[in-house]
Amino acid sequence: SEQKQSIESKIEAFHSTTDAQIVVAILESLQGYAIADFGYQLGRHWGIGSKEKNNGVLLIVAPKEREVRIEVGYGLEGVLSDYAASSIIQGTIIPQFKNGDMPRGIEAGVDAIIKQISNPAEATQETKSFESDSDIFSTFFIIAFGSILAQIFGFKPHFTRPLIPSAFVQIFVYVVTASAIGAVVA
């Protein structure tokens, strides 16, 4: 009850300073729908955010199905991207849920959404730690790419010879690795 009041007052205070709208929906059941479909339809039905700006945010929690989603109107996608929404869910909401404190998880999620919308540059800096896993993959692909180039252009130390036996396989691995590096860099 206290946390519900706290969440409501935070959302009202936020709404009084901006035209964006945040709504929290805790569902008994998704009724067999995927949470993304349910959230999209719910957001359209309720008309969250202004119609002209499409600037609503819907935090959906379905405890029975153990699912959480943040639906963002097109007008806020530049500020609250899919990446930022996923970071909020994975780094803020779910850890609280795993500790058995669903109300605190929802409140922390609302706080993070408000912070992201109010000051996207500062909030984005805090979510950078969530990206550190991609740095590991980048490093792996750069090492693999360098190894493949070395083999293609004739530098073949004894320890790498048996790794890639034929020129066809080398070219195939080169193309796949180059594509993966392009995806990571982009």
N, C-alpha and C positions, 0 to 999 in steps of 0.2 A: 504494500500500500504506500509506504513512504517512498520507495523507489519509483513507483508509478507516478506519484505526484512530482517527484524530482525530474523525471523524464519529461513529463508534460510541461512543467514550468520552463525547462531548458528549451524545448521546442517552441513554446509560445514566445519566449524572449528572443530566440533566433528569428522567428517569423516576424516579429515586430520591427526588426532592424533590416530585414531583407525581404525581397518578394519571392524567394525560393521557399518551398514547403517540404517539410519532412514528416512522414507518417510511419508509425511502427505498427505492424500487424502480426499478432501472435495467433496462429491458426490451430484449431483442433486437428484438422486434417487437410491434406492437399486434394482429397477426394479422387485420388488416382491420377491426377495431373502432375506433370513435371513442374518443379517449383518456378522455373523460368516462365513457363506458359501461364501458370496461375498468377504469378506476380505481374506479368504484362497485362493480363486481362483485368486484374484487380485495380491496377493503376489507371487504366483507361476508364473503367466503370466508375471509380471514385473521382476521377478528374483531378488528380493530385498535381499541384503546381498551376501556374497561370496558363490558360489555353494558348495565348499568343507566344509565350516564351518557352512553354513545355519544360518548366524548371522544377519538377517535383522529384523527391527521393522517397522510395518505399523500402523500409527495412522489414523483411519478412522472416519470421521464425516459425518453423513447423517442428515442434519438439517430438511429436510422435514419429515423424519420418526422419528426425535428426538432420534437418536441412536448414540452411540459412542463406539468404540472398539479399543483395541490395540492387534494386531496380532504379535506374537513373533516367530521367527524362532527357531528351535530346539537347535541350538547352543547357544542361549542366555536364554533359559528357566531356567537355574540354577541361572542366574543373575537377570532376569526380569520375575519372576514367575507370574502365574495367579493372585495370591494374591496381588503382588506388582502392577501389571497392574490395577487390580480392585481398589486398594487404590488410584492410580493416577487418575483414572477416577472419582471415587466417591468423593475423597477429594480435588482434584485440578481442574479438568476440569469442572465438572458439576456445582459446586458453581459459577464459572465465567459465565457459560451459563445461569444459573438462574438469574444472575444479568443483563442479556442482553448483555454481552460482549463476544461474541463468539471468536473473534480474540485473546483476552487476555486469554481465556480459552485454546485455542489451543497452544498459546505460553507457557503458564504455564505448559501444559501437556508435551510439547517438552522439556522444562527445567527439569521437573521431570524425564522424561525418560533418558535424558542425565546424570543426576545426579545418577540415579539408576545404569546405566551401568558403569559409570566411577568409582563410589565408592559405591558398593552395601551395604557394612556394615553400612556406615553412613546413607545412604538413608533408609535402612530398619529400623533403629532406629526411624526415623521420622514417619514411617508408623505404629509404634507400637500403637499409640493412636487409630488407626482404629480398633485394636483388642480388645479394652477395653470392647466392648459389649459382647464378648465371655466369659469374666470373670464373668459377671452377670449370664449367663447361667450355667457356671461351678458351681458357688456357689449354684444356685437353685438345680441342680442335686445332689450335695453332700448332701445338707440338706434333699432332698427327699429320697436319698439312705439311709442316717442314720435313718430317720424316719421309713422306711420300715424294715430295719434290726432290729430296736428296737421292732417293732411289731411282726416280725417273731420269735424273740428269747424271747418273753414273757414280755418285758417291755411295759406295756400298761397303760399309764396314762389316766384319764377320757377324756381329750380333743382329744385324737387320736383314741379312740375306734370306733366311728362311721365313720371315714374316709375310712377305708378299711375293709369291713364286713366279707370276707371269706378268708380262707387260699389260695384257688385257685387264687383269685384276687390278694392277696398279692404276690404270686409267679410270676404271670404275670407282675405285676407292677415292681417287683424286676428285672426280666429279661430285661424289656424295659429300666428301669433306668440304669442298669449296662451297657447295650449296648450303651446308650446315653453317659454315662460317658467315656466309652472306646473311642467313636468317638471324644469327646471333648478333651480328653487327648492326643490322637494320633494326 
